[in-house]
Amino acid sequence: MPFIPHTAEEVESMLATIGVASIEDLFDEIPDSLRAGTLSDVPEGVGEMRMLQQLSERASMDVAGSCFLGAGCYDHHIPAAVWDLTSRGEFMTAYTPYQAEASQGTLQLIYEYQSMLAALTGLDVSNASVYDGASGLAEAILMAIRANKKSKSREVLIPQSVHPLYRKAAQNIVRNQGVTLTPVALTDSGCIDLDSLAGVTDVAAIVVQQPNFFGLLEDVDTLTAWAHERQALVIALVNPLSLAILKPPGEWGSATAASGADIACGDGQPFGIPMSSGGPSFGFVCCRQALVRQMPGRIIGRTEDLDGRTGFALTLQAREQHIRRGKATSNICTNQGLLVTAGTIYLSLLGPTGLAQTANACHANTAALITALTAIDGVDLRYTGPYFHEAVLELPRPAAAVVPALLERQILGGLDLGAYYPDMENALLVCATEKRTAAEIQAYADALAQCLSEERLPGERLAKERVS
């Protein structure tokens, strides 16, 4: 919608009509303590030509080169058709499909999305998406608290191998709802310490990230069996692309215990969503049929009209817009419709075979990357367990100094884990997707060797100050 400014005379006329002396008086109910005050730091405006020059200059600085950074947001190939179709007006400008008779295309797309996510996770039901993976985890935790009638506990176990930003977001969302998130220790292998769970008797749920934040594969079968033996629900936090080649959450567990995770959640960014400096994205939540009434957001269903023709409708809408706020399963959820559209088209284009090929290519490239980098003196693989397409390197120097040095060489080298784990200042989380070539991997190895051979890196002093 274009911005059409009002003249001073028009403003005065409107204020006189409603009986207000000034525009400022319209906001008199806002306490002074909540007001920003005058925007004294905002510079004077510039002309269009200068503005475009400045934007071009800044855009030219955003050239990172080869990306070996993952940690929840991944540089995957996106077929051109994905956003060519997603950008069509029917999708790009569509609003929430409240009127089913006018929204059959949008409703069918979401239904297909739900069907594919349910198939990938091996669970019965998927909702129409939430904000992102982190809020999806928070929603799953609240869902587990509501759904687990066999436990009076409001405690959920959340291992330190779960993404630290996901843990922080979940804590911010659930902390005022009487929910306790209890950390679970890790072994030296980087995975959940099963021995530390020996004394746990009554918890509502346990979160298991697969692959975990360090890229490693957890013993999901043992953990699922352990939880179900204690009447606790299992929340699977998964990378959806990995499910093309790994056991789906719906099949976790052992033959002697009730099998399958109860809820699965995660971020759909690997499915056709560009990195875009970290967002936006979409989150997914799936569950067993028995828990469907606790599902946040909305669910699209398929039905037939009086003439036997297939139609789609909003089947479940347990949101505060539709029922009493206190009875809503969520008051923050949304349907990230445009991003879900891209994800659905991506999944449709690749299919099961294409997804598996992509996942296998990611794993193979990461294995090649680890081989090339650990050939450098002083660089080792910190954890030797099986991984998907991320792994942790132990460097001979602080990662906080190495990462910017690599960036100067046009390589986005990975995530400095010392920023999240104080005892991992030399640890670097690296990732290689299907896009990385042998030449890029070799260029990374050469650049890392050069960085480590330098007597002093520019950021090394700052890295030491952070640790101290």
Buried (B, 14 or more C-beta within 10 A) or exposed (E): EEEEEEEEEEEEEEBEEEEEEEEEEEEEEEEEEEEEEEEEEEEEEEEEEEEEEEEEEEEEEEEBBBBBBBBBBBBBEBBEEBBEBBEEEEBEEBEBBEEBEEBBEBBBBBBBBBBBBBBBBBBBBBBBBBBBBBBBBBBBBBBBBBBBEEBEBBBBBBBBBBBBBBBEBBBEBBEEEEBBBEEBEBBEEBBBBBEBBEEBEEBBBBBBBBBBBBBBBBBBBBBBBBBBEBBBBBBBBBBBBBBBBBBBBBBBBBEEBBBBBBBBBBBBBBBBBBBEEEBEBBBBBBBBEEBBEBBBBBBBEBEEEEEEEEBBBBBBBBBBEEEEEEEBBBEBBBBBBBBBBBBBBBBBBBEEEBBBBBBBBBBEBBBBBBEBBBEBEEBBBBBEBEBBBBBBBBBEBBBBBBBBBBBEBEBBBBBBBBBBBEEBBBBBBBBBBBBBEEEBBEBBBBBBBEBBEEEEBEBBEBBEEBEE
